[in-house]
Amino acid sequence: MLNKKYWKLEYSITLFVIIGVILLIMPISIENTRQANFISKWNEKYNRLEYMFSVINTHITDDIIKSFKKAKNSEEREQLLIQLIKPYMRIQTDINVPKKYSIRYMNKAKVYKGQLYYFEEIYFTEDGVIVGIKDLPKDGESEPIFIIMYDINGILPPNIWGKDIFGINIYDDGHIEPFGQGKDMNDLKKDCSQSGTGISCSYYYKIGGSFKD
């Protein structure tokens, strides 16, 4: 009888330990699955963007190019870009993104107004993605002229660079590159980590980088 009680006690302790381990592992497993889903969606989105801009480049006219050159300020250039890509990305300019929407870097720091990766102009697309568009000063031939951010999870959290937010550079010749392209692997890993901004994840994940690093 005594041995039976001990067996029940040992069984109960083992069961509690197993349940405890499952409860500890489950949130990590869920988070990893969600992040893998975000990365998959981003890679799919980027492939579509490359195709989209290749199509735009083949149909762009001299009048469109002249319009960009004649634009008086960044606001005008941003609006011209929006009109150019709106049919392809199905941007909804008549629906406002809630003011409470805000984004953070991967290291949890807030993205403040005036910083490079803060976007004044943000819009919903028909599939719920949030798109931000920003004109950049032309500092050199190799510098991008626009940057675009994509919150592939829309208004839903986490709203963090490198988690559900990624971005591209647009260059004068019409080609695009994901943020982080051109950095070496060590810099990519450092930035695409809990101590970094997460900006470079846009390229790091595209070349097969792991979010577990």
Secondary structure by P-SEA (a helix, b strand, c coil): caaaaaaaaaaaaaaaaaaaaaaaaaaaaaaaaaaaaaaaaaaaaaaaaaaaaaaaaaaccaaaaaaaaacccaaaaaaaaaaaccccccccccccccccbbbbccccccccccccccccbbbbcccbbbbbbbbbcccccccccbbbbbccccccccccccccccccccccccccccccccccaaaaaaaaccccccccccccccccccccc
